[in-house]
Amino acid sequence: MKVTRLIALLVAAFFVLLAPTAAFAYPGEEGGVSATPPAPSGNGCYTSQVTVEGAPGTDVTLTVIDEDGNVVFDETQAAGPDGTATFTVELCEPGSYLATGTDAEGNELGSVELTVPQGSQGGGSDDGDGTAPAAGSGSGSGSGSAGSGSGNLPATGADSGTMLTLAGALALLLVGGVTLVAAKRKAL
């Protein structure tokens, strides 16, 4: 009788721990940022396609800041029917940049790091008029698919909290199983 109660308690505890994990993976969850690795654009700068995922038909904003906290790119677009907006970001100075997507209410949808390698020709090409393209100049289209080959995993809802919850659930099952085996041996 006690073994049956123990099993019921362990199963209930497992589902209580698993409930928040299921909430993280809810298919209606929207948001995320992905990017292609910056590639040489032929003018001494590097170009990256950054995709921001939000709610279909709503405005999403991409803001890119450099290592010093300066905004080098800031653009808003309407997300397409698939909920994505793709921005073309051109970066002309070597370094790391943080690209952050936000929705119309200013809620962060995600971010991704863009790295322009050292040894790039910072500043771009000169058109003969004494000016060079500005870092972060770019354009975008209203829809597109998530960047591929970015070195980042797609957003699945699995984060460190989810992993800790799953580890706790596994530990609970393991302890329960050992307790069950011990109880059965003691009964024999």
N, C-alpha and C positions, 0 to 999 in steps of 0.2 A: 504494500500500500504506500509506503513512504517512497519507494522507487518511482511509482507512477506520479506522485506529487512532484518529485524532483524533476522528472522529465517534463512535466507540464510547465513548471516554473522556468526551466531552461529555455523551452520553446518560446514562452511568453517574453522572457528577457531578450532573447535573440531578436524577436520582431520589434520590440521597443527600441533596441539599438539600431535596427535596420531601417526603421521608419524615416529618420532624417536623411539617410542615404538615398532612399527612393525619391524624396523631395528634391534633391539636388539634380537628379537625372530626369526631371519632368520634361517631356518633349516640347512643351509650350515655352520653355525658358528661352529668352532671346538675348542676343548680345554676343560680342566677341570681335576681336581684331586679329587679322592675319596679314602677312606680307610676304612678297617675294624678296629674296636677298637683293640688296642694292647691286646693280650691274652697271658697268661703264656705259654712258650714253653717247660717247663720241665727241663730246665737247669739254672733256676734262671733269665732268660731273658724274654722279651716279644716280640712277633712277630705280625706284622701287614702286611696285603696285601694292597699295595697302587697301584691304577690304575691311569695311566695318559692317557688322551685322546688327540690325535693329528690327523694329517692327515695320512691316511693309507699308510704304507710302508716307512714313514719317521722316522728319529731318534728322540726319546724323551729322556730327561734326568730327573732323579729324584735326587734331592739334599735334604738331611735332615740335619738341623742344630739344635744344642742344645740351651739352654737358654743363654749360653755365646757367641753364634755366631760361635762355632766350627762346622765344617763339620764332621758329623759322618757317612754319607752314601752318595755316589755319583756314580751313575751308568747310563749308556746309553744303550738303547735297540731300536730296530726297532719296530715301531707300527705294529700290525697285520692288516689284511684286514679290520677289523672293526674299525681301528684307535686307538686301545688301546694297552698299554703295562702294564703288572702287575709285580710289584716288591715285593719281600719278604724282609721286613726290620726287623732286629732283634735289639732291644734296650735293653741294660743291666743296665742302670742307671735310677733311678726315675727322673721324671721331665717332662717338656713340650718340644716338638720338633716341628719344622715347616718343613713340607715336601712340596717342591715346584717343580712343573713340568715345564720344558722348552722345546721348540722345537729346531730344528737344528740351527736356527738363533739366539737362545738365548732369544726369546720372552717368557714371562711367560704365561703358560697355566692355571695356578691356583695353589692353595696351600691348605693344610689341616693341622690341628694341631693334633699331636699324643701325648697322655699323658700316661706316665708310672707311675702307682700309687706309692706313698710312701710306704715303707715297702717291696718293692720288694728286692730281694737279689742281688743288684747291682754287676756287675762284672761277673756274670755267674758262671759256675762250673769249677773246676780245674781238668784238665785231668791227674794230677800227674806229669806233667813236669814243674810245676811252672808258667805256663801261663794260662790265662783265655781268653775266647772269647772276641774279641774286640767289643765295642759298635758300632752298626750300621753295623755289618757284615751281609751279606745276599746274596740272589740270586734272579733271577726273570725269568719269562717266557715271551715270546714275545707277547702273547695275553691273553685275559681274559675278564671277564665282570666287570662292576663297582662294587665296594665293597658295601655290604649291611649292614645295621645295624650300620652305622658309626655315626649316630646322626646328620649328615649333610643332608641338602636337596639337591636334584640333581640340577645341573646347568641348569636353564631354561632361562637365559637371563634377568630375573627380578631382578633388583638391586634397590638401593635407588633412583637413577635418574629416573628409569622407574616408580617407585611408585609415585614420586613427579609429574611426567608428568601426570599420570593418575589422581592424586588428583587435579591437576590444571584443567584438562579437565572436571572432575566432577563438580568442583566449577564453571567453566565457564557455563556449562549446567544449573546448579542450578540458577545462577544469570540471565541467559537468560530466564529461565522459569518464574522466579519471575517478570522480566521485561515484558514478554509477557502477563502474567496474569494482571499486573497493567495497561498495555496499553489497553487490552480488557475491563477492568472495567471502565477506563476513557472514552472509546468510547461509553459505554452504558450510 
